[in-house]
Each structure stands twice: as structure tokens, then as C-alpha cells.
Amino acid sequence: MIVQTCINGARSADFHPQLPLDPEAMARDGVACVAAGAAELHVHARGTDGRESLAPAAMDPTMLALRRACPGTLIGVSTGAWIENDDERTLTTIAGWRELPDYASVNLSEAAAPLVMESLRQRGVGVEAGLASIADAERLVSLDHGGRVLRILIEISEQTLDEAFAVSDGIEAVLERTGIRRAILLHGADATVWPFVHRAAERNWSTRVGLEDGKALPDGTVASGNAALTAAAAAIFRAGR
């Protein structure tokens, strides 16, 4: 049961003045988030043009900067299909990484998910199985990958709370019915961030917060940055113990 901080995601620079977009900024932000209670960091490396990239030229210096700044902290990345926008290029970039992340999230909604998962395993990188729908959960089960992933990432995009809870409940039901017993990290986005932090705390699941998912604190005010979001989530988890 941990708090993971997702420090940037696909957000553009105008989303928040403290959004970290280069290796040095990510490293500084990572240190602050760990001090605020983050057990893990999730980052999206950027190329020199500021765009998300899985290329070794972007990934390697980002991983190296974070490793040096946050020794002992697990660091993960996304493999979202939109980053390279080409499945073969995604697989090629993963094969070329020299500074490996500890884990990478793979969206089960994406066609190449099985190949990406296998590529990560071959490199010794843990897999977060990203489930955003009941269909994603059913696909994970059908692929027989459920017992071989690092954790299940239930990531809800619906912005109406009743709908978001219904999707989360449906995914959980599939996992229970099929006997998949892996660690679960639950998170929402924007309007649902904090309801899902509370739900994760109640169920002894892990969660994540950060500027990738939203910039508002529980009281609705804009956070000063990732560390403030992390501290708020950590406080909720402490209160729930």
C-alpha cells in the first residue's frame, strides 16, 4: 500500500508552472516527492523538443538523473502507444534502453500490449497492467498474463463519479472471479483523483497522484506542485491506518 507520484505524463508546459519536463527538473521534483511521502515515481521522458519519447536518447538520461537523485526509489514509465505512435518503433526503443526503469505500465486497450509486455519482461522490467475498462480486464485474463505482472493498475478516466466507480467495481469483479491475486494500484484523473485515493486507502490498495492525473488538492485549490499533491495523498493514507 504505497503512494506513487506521476510527475508529468502527457501534460503540456502550460498545464502547471512546476511541471518537470527535462531530466534535471524531474530529478529535483523526484527528490521533493520522495521527501513528501512517495514510495515510487512514474515519469514520461521528453526529447529535446519537449515531446514525450521512449527513445534511448530521452529515456537514458532521464533514468540516470532520477537514479542519482533518488537512490533506492522505484521508477516507472509509460509505454502508451501515442508516445511513439508506431508499434514497431515502440518495441525497438524498449530494446535499445540502456538505463532501465524498474517497471513500465502497459495499456491493455492497445493492440500491441502482449508484445510490449513480453519485450519488457525480456529486458527484466516489471509490468504494470493498465486496466481502464472491464474489457481490458477480460483481455488480461484471456492473455494469461495476470499472474506474471508486477501489479494491476486500475486507471479510471470517467469523470462522473458513479460511472467511474462502476467501471472500477467491474474491473475488480473480473479480477476476483478469475483468481488474479496481484497488488493493485488504483487512481482516477482530474475530477476523480481524490475519491479514488480515499477508495484505495479504504481497500488497502496503492494509489497515485501527481500532475499527470490532476493539479487540484482535496480542497479544490491548485497545488504548488507534485510534492504538495503527494503529501496530501500520504496524509489520507496515514489517516486510514
Secondary structure, 3 states (H helix, E strand, C coil): CCEEEECCCCCCHHHCCCCCCCHHHHHHHHHHHHHHCCCEEEECCECCCCCECCCHHHHHHHHHHHHHHCCCCEEEEECCHHHHCCHHHHHHHHHHCCCCCCEEEEECCCCCHHHHHHHHHHHCCEEEEEECCHHHHHHHHHCCCHHHCCEEEEECCCCCHHHHHHHHHHHHHHHHHCCCCCEEEEECCHHHHHHHHHHHHHHCCEEEECCCCCCECCCCCECCCHHHHHHHHHHHHHHHC
